[in-house]
Amino acid sequence: MSREDAVTGGGAGDAGRGAWALRLADVHRRYGKDDAAVAALDGVSAGFAPGTFTALMGPSGSGKSTFLHCAAGLDRPTSGRVELEGRDLASMSETELTKLRRERIGFVFQAFNLLPALTVEQNVTLPLRFSGRRADGALVAETLAQVGLADRARHLPAQLSGGQQQRVAIARALVVRPAVLFGDEPTGALDTRTAAEVLTLLRNAVDGAGQTVVMVTHDPVAASYADRVLFLADGRLVDEMRAPTADAVAERMTSLGAWGEQARQAGQQERQRAGGAF
Ligand SMILES: Nc1ncnc2c1ncn2[C@@H]1O[C@H](COP(=O)(O)OP(=O)(O)OP(=O)(O)O)[C@@H](O)[C@H]1O
């Protein structure tokens, strides 16, 4: 697959619809109407091959959360296609989307969102119960072992460190063996050493189990664990970096930040010249 195809999710190198775990094609998401309209996503196309780890970065307000929400079926694009394992999310009813989210999508947030009264094992079992599946003991044990918590199954979340709690959240996301695991700043609340453990875990899920991971982060070190970084600015994908290093990512973010600020100022001047409201 060429670099171009990886960014656009199309072209001659695309082996067909089934080739991507996730694919976005010309996705637009607008909020508000007329003068107050905001193009949070402005024609985003990207393909995510199975068993790859992608970091999504960009200045504040560039559209990262909107991207994740549209890609994970939590929000619907204004136009464009989002395909998960070749299935078009736009054609699905709310009931079908809910089922798809439960069975084929994993989500890990900055806040661990564990249920405090349930044990580690019970927290991890929840998604299976929600999707009406039997809480297979072997599967749960295997998933807990995968995140290094086999000996903590009967503990309560409050008895665990922050890093361990995030590992439980990752186990809970992985237990359904999702098509894509989405992370929204999953290491944002962790110290450097603990964050490294969690990122290594995600890396191993990709390398060892063929998991597909898409992670939003502001941290260049976190992004360096990914196979590639996609950079968003003003709702558009503006660059891709393969085999990223923390230094190279930090440098790119600095120039993007400056670029984003220039673009905002230019837009403001334009609106003032045009006699706009602000
Ligand atoms: N519900 C909404 N209604 C109106 N505008 C919105 C809404 N959600 C997001 N936006 C706007 O869309 C743009 C993209 O927002 P988004 O939250 O996706 O950016 P982000 O890159 O995740 O930002 P951050 O890094 O600060 O979390 C911003 O201009 C934001 O103000």
The ligand as a Gaussian input file, in Angstrom:
#p B3LYP/6-31G(d) Opt

LIG

0 1
 N      -21.255000      20.347000      19.393000
 C      -20.595000      21.329000      18.760000
 N      -21.237000      22.425000      18.362000
 C      -20.604000      23.431000      17.708000
 N      -19.283000      23.405000      17.397000
 C      -18.582000      22.309000      17.775000
 C      -19.194000      21.227000      18.480000
 N      -18.233000      20.294000      18.719000
 C      -17.089000      20.779000      18.199000
 N      -17.287000      21.980000      17.629000
 C      -16.276000      22.811000      16.944000
 O      -15.662000      22.022000      15.950000
 C      -14.259000      22.263000      15.886000
 C      -13.505000      20.971000      16.139000
 O      -13.714000      20.545000      17.497000
 P      -13.055000      19.224000      18.111000
 O      -13.559000      19.102000      19.506000
 O      -13.292000      18.086000      17.192000
 O      -11.497000      19.625000      18.101000
 P      -10.275000      18.915000      18.854000
 O       -9.145000      18.891000      17.874000
 O      -10.714000      17.606000      19.429000
 O       -9.957000      19.971000      20.007000
 P       -9.244000      19.750000      21.464000
 O       -7.843000      19.286000      21.193000
 O       -9.281000      21.128000      22.045000
 O      -10.064000      18.750000      22.210000
 C      -13.992000      23.355000      16.922000
 O      -13.996000      24.595000      16.261000
 C      -15.155000      23.238000      17.864000
 O      -15.428000      24.469000      18.487000

